[in-house]
């Protein structure tokens, strides 16, 4: 099952008075916490929709394997508009998508897994009788949300989509804790604990030098999707020269062409993966998924005191 995630982070943070996504909880930021939890729970394609302070936030998360999309009208639009930008991008690419605003950072990976295990096409976690985030949407629900009028935002769209909301009971007050005001932030810091213990696995392939890892895999996938190395680099907050350096190293080490370039034309050149490139990317992604599953099981075995219940 292909799992995606949309995180909206385009807002003005006006009530907070500070830029919420980059506020610290422990030794990491709110935005880093959200992306790490979703990644831990299995989200592979992760989109963050930025707006206010977009460049600063994108640089901050540039090594997090997040795809950045901009809501250029963030000052005059609502969260639903940002959500649609992310959902439209993932439409047809994922079986399910997890949605959350960036300022709900304390939900756990166990909660996300419970949503996924429910098998419901539309689900939200509930703690103490109150619903929270993230929200799980199937491909069918996303299709319907994207054609909705938008009245009363995402909540209204979900109520009108024709699919009942499944409520998944969890013992996780983090699903309810947003950061709208300084008082909210102070409470969140009090609740913060060590619940994010997790195995961190970075899979690389090397010959004389490491030439393939998660960043290169993301670069290849986005290049094939956009037909442009430049656009792929922009979505990753990677410099254009660094992107081509990575591709050139990859091709030298493997001894074959991975990215096919087409020059000229009225719209400029285009780039796409060769057959060998797509095979490499597919095999790498399957390899990483297998290793991640093994690592999660081994983490529970060797560190039972740190694993989530």
SVG drawing of the C-alpha trace seen along z (x, -y; Angstrom):
<svg xmlns="http://www.w3.org/2000/svg" viewBox="-23 -38 60 47">
<polyline fill="none" stroke="black" stroke-width="0.4" points="0.0,0.0 1.4,-3.4 1.0,-5.8 1.2,-9.6 1.0,-12.6 0.0,-16.2 1.1,-18.8 -0.2,-22.3 2.2,-25.0 1.3,-28.1 -0.4,-30.1 0.5,-33.4 0.9,-32.3 -0.8,-35.6 -2.3,-34.4 1.0,-32.8 3.1,-35.8 6.0,-33.5 6.5,-31.2 4.9,-28.0 6.5,-25.4 10.0,-26.2 9.3,-26.5 11.3,-24.0 9.9,-21.0 12.8,-19.3 15.8,-19.4 13.8,-19.5 11.2,-21.8 7.5,-21.3 7.8,-20.7 10.6,-18.2 8.5,-16.3 5.5,-16.0 7.5,-14.8 9.5,-12.3 6.4,-10.8 4.7,-10.4 7.8,-8.9 8.2,-6.5 4.6,-5.3 5.2,-4.5 4.4,-7.6 6.6,-7.5 5.4,-10.4 5.3,-13.5 4.1,-16.9 4.4,-20.1 2.4,-23.1 4.2,-26.3 3.4,-30.0 4.4,-32.3 8.2,-32.2 8.3,-29.5 12.0,-29.7 13.1,-29.6 10.9,-26.6 12.0,-24.7 15.7,-25.3 15.0,-24.1 13.6,-20.8 15.7,-20.4 17.2,-17.1 13.9,-15.6 12.9,-14.1 9.8,-16.4 8.3,-17.6 7.5,-21.4 4.6,-23.0 3.7,-26.7 0.4,-28.3 1.3,-31.7 -2.0,-33.2 -1.5,-32.1 -2.4,-35.5 -5.9,-35.5 -6.8,-31.9 -7.8,-29.2 -6.2,-26.0 -8.6,-24.1 -6.9,-25.8 -3.5,-24.6 -4.9,-21.1 -6.2,-20.9 -2.8,-21.8 -1.2,-18.9 -4.1,-16.5 -4.1,-17.4 -0.4,-16.6 -0.9,-13.1 -4.1,-12.3 -3.6,-9.0 -0.1,-8.5 -1.2,-7.0 -3.7,-4.5 -4.2,-6.5 -3.1,-10.0 -2.7,-11.3 -3.6,-14.9 -2.6,-17.2 -1.8,-20.9 1.8,-21.4 0.8,-22.8 -0.5,-19.4 2.9,-17.9 2.5,-15.4 0.4,-12.6 2.3,-9.3 3.3,-6.8 1.1,-4.3 -1.9,-6.5 -1.1,-6.7 -0.7,-2.9 -4.1,-2.4 -5.7,-4.6 -4.0,-2.6 -5.0,0.7 -8.7,-0.3 -8.9,0.3 -11.5,-2.6 -11.6,-4.9 -12.0,-7.9 -10.9,-7.9 -9.8,-10.2 -8.3,-9.4 -10.5,-10.1 -9.2,-10.5 -11.6,-11.1 -14.5,-11.5 -12.8,-14.3 -11.6,-13.9 -8.2,-15.1 -5.4,-14.7 -4.2,-13.3 -7.1,-12.4 -6.8,-9.4 -8.3,-9.7 -8.6,-7.0 -8.1,-7.8 -11.8,-7.8 -12.3,-10.4 -9.6,-12.6 -11.3,-12.6 -14.5,-13.8 -12.9,-16.4 -11.2,-18.0 -14.5,-18.6 -16.2,-20.0 -17.4,-23.6 -15.2,-24.3 -18.0,-25.6 -16.9,-25.3 -13.5,-24.2 -12.1,-20.7 -14.5,-19.6 -17.5,-20.6 -16.0,-18.8 -15.5,-15.6 -19.0,-15.7 -20.4,-16.1 -18.1,-13.4 -20.6,-10.6 -18.2,-8.4 -18.8,-8.1 -16.0,-9.1 -14.7,-6.1 -13.5,-7.2 -10.5,-5.2 -10.2,-5.3 -6.6,-6.0 -5.0,-6.8 -3.1,-9.8 -3.9,-13.3 -1.4,-14.6 -4.0,-14.3 -5.8,-17.2 -3.0,-19.6 -2.5,-22.3 -0.3,-25.4 -2.4,-28.5 -1.4,-30.7 1.6,-31.1 -0.5,-29.4 -1.0,-26.3 2.7,-26.2 3.5,-26.3 1.1,-23.4 2.6,-21.4 6.1,-21.8 4.8,-20.4 3.3,-17.3 6.4,-16.7 8.2,-13.5 10.3,-10.8 7.6,-9.1 9.4,-9.6 12.1,-6.9 12.4,-5.2 15.0,-3.4 16.5,-5.8 17.6,-3.9 19.5,-5.6 20.1,-3.2 22.9,-3.9 24.6,-2.0 28.3,-2.6 31.1,-1.5 34.2,-3.6 31.8,-6.4 28.2,-6.3 26.1,-7.1 22.5,-6.1 20.5,-7.1 17.1,-8.4 17.8,-11.9 19.0,-10.6 16.0,-8.4 13.7,-11.3 15.6,-13.4 15.1,-10.6 11.4,-10.2 10.7,-13.9 12.7,-14.3 10.6,-11.5 7.4,-13.1 8.2,-16.7 10.4,-15.8 12.8,-18.4 15.8,-18.1 15.5,-21.8 11.9,-21.5 12.8,-18.4 15.6,-20.3 13.3,-23.2 10.8,-20.9 13.6,-19.4 15.3,-22.7 18.4,-21.3 20.7,-23.4 20.5,-22.7 24.3,-22.0 24.1,-19.6 21.3,-17.7 23.3,-17.2 26.4,-16.3 24.4,-13.5 23.1,-12.2 26.5,-12.3 28.1,-10.4 25.3,-7.9 25.8,-7.3 29.6,-7.1 29.5,-4.5 26.9,-2.3 28.4,-2.7 25.0,-3.4 22.6,-6.3 20.0,-6.8 18.6,-10.2 17.8,-10.8 18.2,-14.4 16.4,-16.0 17.8,-19.3 16.2,-22.4 12.7,-23.2 10.5,-26.1 9.9,-24.9 13.5,-24.0 15.0,-20.6 13.4,-17.7 14.7,-15.0 13.3,-11.5 14.5,-8.3 15.7,-5.6 14.5,-2.0 17.6,-1.3 16.8,-4.3 13.3,-3.3 14.4,0.2 17.0,-1.2 14.5,-3.4 11.9,-0.7 14.4,1.8 15.9,-0.7 12.4,-1.7 11.4,1.9 14.8,2.7 14.3,-0.2 10.8,0.8 11.9,4.4 14.8,3.1 12.6,0.7 10.1,3.4 13.0,5.6 14.4,2.6 11.1,1.9 10.7,5.5 14.3,5.7 13.9,2.4 11.0,3.8 13.0,6.9 16.2,5.2 14.8,2.1 11.4,3.1 11.6,0.3 11.8,-2.3 9.3,-1.0 5.8,-2.3 3.1,-0.2"/>
</svg>
